[in-house]
Amino acid sequence: MSDELLARLAALEGLVAEATGLRLLALAQTIPADKAIVELGSFKGKSTCYIASGAQMGLGAPVYAVDAWDMPQNIKGKHDFTAPSVREKFYDQTDSLGLSQSIIAMQGLSAEVGKAFRGSVGMLFIDASHEYEDVRDDFRAWLPHLVIGAVVVFDDYGRRNPGVRRFVDELRKRSVLIGWDFDTPPLAIAWKRS
């Protein structure tokens, strides 16, 4: 990976720290081309660019970026998630890195998109609403699509997001995901058990 690409990724607008982005990139490199990588909550596309760059450097998995963007059902939040300029910035940034052909952007509520999705998922990055019920519903909606050994990544586990922490802590008591990894805060990473 070139220093130029690293610098360009780090300079993108978004809420993803470089260490987090690099971990997502490394995970995406391992996903086979016949399995999808799904990101729930893409915002301005910074994490999407890290993930798609990893997929391109790795085995060529397609990346699905799911976000409600300016839909009326989306929450505005302190970062004004619903502003039309946010979706425009997503496309500008993915285009600027030449990643548009590797990314399928899907506007919709993440759990609803998951229920209608057709395909096998090798990596799921959950970073949409951080409310407990929404995190739970996102996971449940996408679980049937996860292949054995699929990596599941929850963002903002260690921050002031009690909904994410509560759901992950409950999930850790069950056996559906294994090999929990918290080495790259604020990510909580696990794999679907066989």
Secondary structure, 3 states (H helix, E strand, C coil): CCHHHHHHHHHCCCCCCHHHHHHHHHHHHCCCCCCEEEEECCCCCHHHHHHHHHHHHCCCCCEEEEECCCCCCCCCCCCCCCCHHHHHHHHHHHHHCCCHHHEEEEECCHHHHHHHCCCCEEEEEECCCCCHHHHHHHHHHHHHHEEEEEEEEECCCCCCCHHHHHHHHHHHCCCCEEEEECCCCCCEEEEECC
